[in-house]
Amino acid sequence: MALPTLTGVGRLTNDPELRFTPSSKAVASIPLAFNSRRLNRQTQEWEDGDVLYVRGTAWERLAENAAETLAKGMEVMVSGELRTESWEKDGQKHERTALLIRSIAPNLAFATAVVTKATSGQNGGQGGAQPGGQAQQGRPQQSRPTQPPADDPWAVDAANGYSEKPPF
């Protein structure tokens, strides 16, 4: 049976914590809170309802990008599988709800973002490190311009420059 999937809007309760496994895989712990905030029509003020706190975990490239991009207090859209983490400490058993994050992004209603696409040499956005070990979030990648495919309708016409008309 598949684990339940959660897709929703939450808020980071702390900065993501990035660490590396002994095999050099990046893993980020991302603490999240989901609440049922409602507008009280009588007072015209927002009231917080029940809150679900979840420890999110992201791996590899997603972990590195999340740790560099996200910060405490940000509202994010997140999707992943819910699971239960269990451990024993000082002879007592503990459990908590956890989220294996598959996708996470800032809510652009409350933030702006600069997107830098990972190149194909960077494992399609999962795994591996940025060249030179530095993240590129917020900075354009320094690369040589590539030729667009011959059938690209949005490509620049070298003779006439950009066109104001869409190619349809």
N, C-alpha and C positions, 0 to 999 in steps of 0.2 A: 504494500500500500504506500502511496506517495505521501510525503509530508505536506501539511497545509502551507499554502502560499499566502504571504501578506504583501499587499501593495497599498501604500498609503502615504500620507503626508505627516511627517513628524518633525521634531526639533532636536538638535544635538544638545545633550546636557553637559557635555565636556568636549574638549578638542579630541580628534581621533589620535590614538596612540599607535604609532608604527613601530614594529619590531621585526626581526628576521629569525626564521627557524635555523637550526644547525645546517640544513641543506641550502641556506641562502634564499628561501622563499619569503617574500614580504607578506606580512599579515597585519591588518589594522583592526583594533578594537574601537568600535564607534557606538557610544552610548546614546540611545534614542528615547524620546518620550512621545507618546501619542495620547492626545486628550480629546475630549468631546466638549469643545468650547461652543457656547451658545449665546445668542443675543437675548437678553431679558427685555421683552417688549414693553414692560411697565417702566423700568428704570432707564432703558436704552443704553445699558452697559453690558459688556461681555462678562460672562461667568464661566469659570472652568468647572467641568464635570469630572468624571472618572478619568484616571490617568493610567496608561499601561507603559511601564518602563521595560525596555528591551536592550540587551547588549548585542549589538550588531558586529559581525565579523566579515571582513572583506579580505580577499587573497590576491596576491601577485600584483599585476599592473593596476587593477582597480584599487587595491589597498594603498599603493603609492600615490595614485592620483587623488584619492579621497583625503589622505593625510595632508597633501599639499594644498588642496582646494578648500576643504571644509573647516569650520571653526565652531566653537561653542556658541549656542544661541541661534545658529542658522536653521531656517526651515528648509527641509529637504523632501524630495519625493524618492521613495525607496521601495524596492521589491526584492523578495527573497523567500527562502523556506524557513518556517518556524520549526524549532526543535527544543529539546530540553537538555541542558547541560547539567551533569551531576559530578560532584566531587566530595571528597572527605577531608575535613580539616579538624585537627584536635579531637579526633574520635567521633565527630558529628558529621552526618551526611547532609549535604546541601544540594539544592536544585534551583535552577532559574530558567526562565524562558530566554531563548537566544534566537537570533536571526542570522542565517547565512545569506549575506547580501549578494545579490546577482547584479543589481543596478542601483545607483544612487546619484542624485544630482540636486544642486541648489534650486529652490523654487524661484523662478525668475520674476515672480510678482513682487519679491522683496529684495532681489539682488541682481547684479549684472554678472556676466561671465564672458571670458574670452576663451574660445575653444581652439585647441591645437590638436589636429588629428595625428594619431600615431601612424608612422609609416609602416609598410608591410614588413620591413626588417625588424619591427618591434613586436612580432607575434600577434598582429591584428588587434592590439590593444589589451591583450592579456599576457601576463608573464614577461620576463625579461626586464632589463633596465634601460633607461634612456642612454643614448650615447654620451660618454663622458661622465656618467653617473649623476647628471643634474637633471632635475625635472624641468619641463618646458612650459608649465602652465602659465598663461598670461603673456607669454612671449612668442612671437611667430618663430617657427622653426627656420633655421638658416639652411636652405637647400637650394640647389640649382632648379630653375624653372624647368618643368617637363613639358613636352609637346602634348597638346590635347589630342585625343583620338580624331581621326579624319572625319568621323561621322558625328562629332560633338556639336549639337546645334547651338550651344551657348559659347562656343569657342570664339576668340577674338579674330576678326578678319584682319589680317596683316595689312591689307591694302586700304581698308576703310575704317579700321579701328572698331570700337564698340558700337553696337547698334542699339537704338532705343526700342526697337520693335522686338517682341518675343518671337522665337522661332516657330510659331504655330499659327 
